Amino acid sequence: MSIFLWSVLPYVAALILVGGLVWRYRYDQFGWTTRSSQLYESTLLRIASPLFHFALLAVFLGHVVGLLIPKAFTDSIGLDQHAYHLGAFWGGGLAGIALVVGLGLLIYRRRTQTAVFRATTTNDKIMYVALALAVGLGMVATLTGDRTPTGQEHNYRETVSVWFRSLFTLQPDVEAMGHATWQFQAHILIALALIAMIPFTRLVHAFTAPLHYLFRPYIVYRSRDEDTRQSATRRGRGWDPVGTLDNQKPPR
């Protein structure tokens, strides 16, 4: 079971993620969206959405530091384990609390606003449950995962982080993950399930960067007065800068 959980399951989740993204991009591009519900309710969303997303960014950066940067490196620059633990505890704890509040507000809004709830698909309902479990177990791991059931000190950078980095070399360190506390193990398992769900839920928008917005032409709005029925835009390549056209000259 340990071999399956920590050596096989991560790659299965990765394959589902990549395969699902390719499938959805090819066959469901119009569904590649957050399914925005701002038109139904915007007051609570204006608070909950930025709080959730900025807290999620902080949590993600904390995971990058904790999982990808080896303990030997932080030791070499003079950051001992006690100082690192305090930073991770307080920084990760505050970011986690903000994430919990933001997610809680989003779920409350989606459940109490009838129009928003009706616009929520079954897949997204399951996703919200998995996301809430992942966030909750992450908080539990941060606050209580520093001790093993026998009372020994547990440093996740010597267990979970080692296992995570070993996945990229295709040689999973199952033994390292086996020494992690149950809080971190449960957090990892629900996170793998959430990763596999991404292509089939609104979370797919995380892989969309609207770069074309930087290069698309301007959208120019003109009045439809009787005196301006005929456009004064000059024909030719490119777009006329707004406000610089001499309306006294007839169009070419």
C-alpha positions, 0 to 999 in steps of 0.5 A, a space after each residue: 500500500 505504501 508503494 502504491 500511495 507514494 510511488 504510483 499514485 502521484 504519477 497517476 494524478 499527474 497523468 490525469 492532470 496533463 491528459 485532462 487538460 489536453 482533452 479539455 483544450 481540444 474538445 471543450 475550449 468554450 468551457 475552459 472558464 471560471 464560470 463567473 457568477 459575478 452577475 448574480 452577486 458581487 458584494 461578497 465576491 468583491 471581498 472573498 475572491 481577492 482574499 482567497 486568491 492572494 492567500 492562495 498565492 502566499 500559501 503556494 510560495 510557502 510550499 515552493 520554499 518548503 518542498 523544493 529548497 533543501 534543508 542543507 541550503 537553508 542551514 548553509 546560509 545561517 537559517 537554523 531549524 528553529 528560525 525556519 520553523 517559526 517563520 513557517 509556523 507564523 507565516 504559513 499559519 496567517 496565510 492559512 487562516 486568510 485562505 480558510 476565511 476566503 474559501 469559507 466566504 466563497 462557499 457561504 456565498 455559493 450556498 446561500 445565493 440561489 442563483 449562484 448555487 444553481 450555476 454550480 456543477 456537480 463536479 465543482 461541488 465535489 471540488 469545493 469539498 476536496 479543496 476545503 479538506 486540502 486547506 483544512 488538513 494543511 492547517 492541521 499539518 502546520 499547527 500539529 504535525 511537528 510531533 509523531 504519535 510517539 512524541 518525537 520531533 518531526 521535520 517535514 523537510 526531512 520526510 515530505 520534502 525529500 519524497 517530493 523532490 525524489 518524484 522528479 528523478 522518477 525514484 520516489 523515496 517511499 521510506 521518507 514519506 512513510 516517516 511523515 506524520 499522518 497529518 502530512 500524509 492525509 494532506 498529500 493524499 487529498 492534494 493528489 485527488 484535487 490535482 486530478 480533479 483540476 481539468 474537470 472543474 472550474 480550477 482549470 482556469 489556473 492554467 489560463 494566462 490571457 496573454 492575448 489581451 496584451 496584443 489585441 487591438 483597442 475596442 473603439 466605441 463611437 456614438 450613433 448620432 445622426 451627424 456621425 453615421 458615416 465613420 471617419 476612420 481612415 482606411 488602411 493598416 492599423 488602428 487610429 489613435 483615439 482622440 487624434 482624428 480630424 473629423 473635419 476631413 472627409 474619409 478616404 
